[in-house]
Amino acid sequence: MNRNNESSVPVLMLFEVGRLYGKIYKRCDKIFKEKSFPFEMDQIPVLMRLYYKGAASQQEIYSGLQRDKASVNRTISVLLKKNIVEVIQDVTDKRKTIVELTASGKKLAMQANTILEEFDASLSSAFTKEERKQFHSLMLRLMDSVTLT
């Protein structure tokens, strides 16, 4: 197969996006470990979802993060054991539970947010202000074009 063939471009783009994701993920995980943060990168999205958007049902969390139910449930169990979240029964629907950050969870989420903002600033420094806007716009367009069913 000819590498310069136009039909190979989408495969290369997917490969490169995957590589970028992997590098960012590993670097973030390393930074959290260097700062003695008590959680791994897998658990950070759930923590930050609750921090930014407030209490939510487990279904709202996994659908909002587009993660599988089992991984979100495992993360919530870990956060619950470490008193970072509390799980309460929904008052209107007894079958549903609501997950919310505890006071110590909010403090930890603020620390994580600071770490993520510093890392984001470091990544963004590779671009000019206009390139950052363009990259953000292109990423949003790509995310909107990908549907999960």
N, C-alpha and C positions, 0 to 999 in steps of 0.2 A: 504494500500500500504506500502510495506517495504521501509523505508528510506534509507537503505543500498543497495537497488536494483540498479544495474548499469544503468538501463534505466531512473532513476530519476535524474541522474547527469546533463544532459543538462538543465533541468528545474531549478535546483538549481543554475547553473552557470548564467543563465539569471536573476534569482532573485537577486543574489549577485551583478552582474554588475549593475542592476537597483538600488539597494541599495547604491552602491558605487557612482554612478552618482548623486543620490539624495543628499547624504551627502556632496559631493564635491560642488555641485551646491549651496546648502544652506549655506555652510561655506563661499564660495566665495561671495555670495550675502551679507552675514553678514559683511565680511571684507570691501567690497565696501561701505556699509552703515556707518561702523565705521570711515572710512576715508572721509566721507561726499562726496563721489563720486556722481555726479548728475544723474546717470542712474542705472537701475536695471540690474541684470545679463542677462535677456532676450535680452537686447539691446547691450551688450558687444560684442558678436560674429560679428555683422554687423560692428561695429566700428573698431574692430581689423582686420576684413577681408579687409576693405578699407585701414587701416594703413599698413598692411603687403604687400598687392598686388596692391594697388593703385586704381585709378578710375575704376568703373565697371558699367555695366548695371544692372538693378534690377534682370534680369533673371540670370546673371552670379553670383550675390550675393546669391540668394536663391538656385540655383542649387549647387554652391560651398559649401554652408553651409548645404545643404540637409534639408532645412526648407521650410515650405509652403509659397507660394506667399503672402498671406494675412498678416502673421506675419512680414515678411520682409518689406512689404509696410507700416505697422503700425510703425515699428521701424524707417524707413526712414522719415516718417512724423514727428515723435517726434524729431529726430535729425535735421531735416530741420527747425522746429519751434524754436529750440534752437541755430540755426546758427552753427551747428556742421558739417553739410554737405551742399553742394549745388547740385542741380539737373539741368543739362544742356542738351539741345537737341543734339543728335548725329549729327555731320555734314554730315555723309554719309547716314544715315538712319533716316529720320525725325520722324519715328514712335517710335524710341528708345530713351530712356533717359539715361544719364550717371550720376552716383552719385560719388562725390568726396568729400574728407574732406576739410574743410576750415582751415585756419591757427589755429583758436582756436580748431578745431576738431583734428588737428594733435597734438597739445599740450595736449589735454585731452587724446588722444589715448596713448601718451607716458607715461602719469601718470598711465593709466590703465595697460599698459604693465609692468611697474615697480611693481605694486601691484600683477599682475599675476605671475611675475617672483619670487617674494618673497614667494608667496603661493606655487608655484611649488617647490621651494627649500625646503620649510617646508615639503611638501608631500614626496619629494624624499629622505629626511633624514631618512625615514623609511626603506630604502634599501641601500645595499652596492652599489658601483659603478657597479659591475658586475650584480647585481640583477636589477639595473635600466636599463642597456642595454638589459637584457633579457626581462624584462617587456615591454619595448618599442617595441622590436622585436615581442613579442607575440601579443601586442595590434595592431600593424600594420598588422600582419597576420590575426587577427580576422576581422579587418575593411575591408581588401581586400576580405575576404571570404563572407562578407555580401553584397548582391546586393539589391538595392531598385528598384522596378519596378512599 
